Amino acid sequence: MPPLTRIESRAVLLATDDIDTDQIIPARFLKTTERRGLGTHLFADWRYTADGTPRSDFILNAPGASERRILVGGRNFGCGSSREHAPWALADFGFQAVVAPSFADIFRNNALKNGIVPVQLDREAHAAIVEHLALHPDVVAVVDVASQRLLVGQDTWGFALAPFARHCLLEGIDQLGFLLGADDEIARYEQSHPAAISTIA
């Protein structure tokens, strides 16, 4: 994953509550373990007609939507099943952050593991952003991971990230990458505790 320090982009406004993982990536597209290409099927049932024709009134089919890196969703974003394909599809489309007043816990964890920043705001702040984007859809928003701040227009809000998750996002690593980065420390520990290690083995 590339390091994420600052995401600066226009946003996609899809502030519907209870967007579940089956809407993000329908079950019929879960037969693959390959992440590449899933962005094509992101929100497929909302994005295309039954014969595969793009719906002209859906936000992801609007001109320039594929260049936007921030998605503003609604309450309880990512509810439903625990499929990791949901953040895979969002990331493959190009999204690097999702802004919402609340997230399903499993989705939040899966998003962080796949380089997507879940920006959780209180309802008042979220409502202000939705209103601002509805009036000014081309405003540039900024998600600053380092300072944990979201900037939209002249307004700024803070958001919380667990310290370990923030570290991994800033470094562009997942949990395995973090462990591999501690390889020298692990080796030193093993060398200094040979009796304990042989007993466990």
Secondary structure as the mmCIF struct_conf table of DSSP 4:
data_model
#
loop_
_struct_conf.conf_type_id
_struct_conf.id
_struct_conf.beg_label_comp_id
_struct_conf.beg_label_asym_id
_struct_conf.beg_label_seq_id
_struct_conf.end_label_comp_id
_struct_conf.end_label_asym_id
_struct_conf.end_label_seq_id
BEND BEND1 THR A 5 THR A 5
STRN STRN1 ARG A 6 LEU A 13
TURN_TY1_P TURN_TY1_P1 ASP A 17 ASP A 18
STRN STRN2 ASP A 20 ASP A 20
HELX_RH_AL_P HELX_RH_AL_P1 THR A 21 ILE A 24
BEND BEND2 ILE A 25 ILE A 25
HELX_RH_3T_P HELX_RH_3T_P1 ALA A 27 PHE A 29
BEND BEND3 LYS A 31 LYS A 31
TURN_TY1_P TURN_TY1_P2 ARG A 36 GLY A 37
HELX_RH_3T_P HELX_RH_3T_P2 LEU A 38 HIS A 41
TURN_TY1_P TURN_TY1_P3 LEU A 42 PHE A 43
HELX_RH_AL_P HELX_RH_AL_P2 ALA A 44 ARG A 47
STRN STRN3 TYR A 48 TYR A 48
TURN_TY1_P TURN_TY1_P4 ALA A 50 ASP A 51
BEND BEND4 GLY A 52 GLY A 52
HELX_LH_PP_P HELX_LH_PP_P1 THR A 53 THR A 53
STRN STRN4 PRO A 54 PRO A 54
HELX_LH_PP_P HELX_LH_PP_P2 ARG A 55 ARG A 55
TURN_TY1_P TURN_TY1_P5 SER A 56 ASP A 57
BEND BEND5 PHE A 58 PHE A 58
HELX_RH_3T_P HELX_RH_3T_P3 ILE A 59 ASN A 61
BEND BEND6 ALA A 62 ALA A 62
TURN_TY1_P TURN_TY1_P6 PRO A 63 GLY A 64
HELX_RH_3T_P HELX_RH_3T_P4 ALA A 65 GLU A 67
STRN STRN5 ILE A 70 VAL A 72
TURN_TY1_P TURN_TY1_P7 ARG A 75 ASN A 76
STRN STRN6 PHE A 77 PHE A 77
TURN_TY1_P TURN_TY1_P8 GLY A 78 GLY A 78
STRN STRN7 CYS A 79 CYS A 79
BEND BEND7 GLY A 80 SER A 81
TURN_TY1_P TURN_TY1_P9 GLU A 84 GLU A 84
HELX_RH_AL_P HELX_RH_AL_P3 HIS A 85 PHE A 93
TURN_TY1_P TURN_TY1_P10 GLY A 94 GLY A 94
STRN STRN8 ALA A 97 ALA A 100
BEND BEND8 PRO A 101 PRO A 101
STRN STRN9 PHE A 103 PHE A 103
HELX_RH_AL_P HELX_RH_AL_P4 ASP A 105 LYS A 113
TURN_TY1_P TURN_TY1_P11 ASN A 114 GLY A 115
STRN STRN10 VAL A 117 GLN A 120
HELX_RH_AL_P HELX_RH_AL_P5 ARG A 123 LEU A 135
TURN_TY1_P TURN_TY1_P12 PRO A 137 ASP A 138
HELX_LH_PP_P HELX_LH_PP_P3 VAL A 139 VAL A 139
STRN STRN11 VAL A 140 ASP A 144
TURN_TY1_P TURN_TY1_P13 VAL A 145 GLN A 148
STRN STRN12 ARG A 149 VAL A 152
TURN_TY1_P TURN_TY1_P14 GLY A 153 GLN A 154
STRN STRN13 ASP A 155 GLY A 158
HELX_RH_AL_P HELX_RH_AL_P6 PRO A 163 GLU A 171
TURN_TY1_P TURN_TY1_P15 GLY A 172 GLY A 172
HELX_RH_AL_P HELX_RH_AL_P7 GLN A 175 GLY A 181
TURN_TY1_P TURN_TY1_P16 ALA A 182 ALA A 182
HELX_RH_AL_P HELX_RH_AL_P8 ASP A 183 SER A 192
HELX_RH_AL_P HELX_RH_AL_P9 PRO A 194 ILE A 200
#
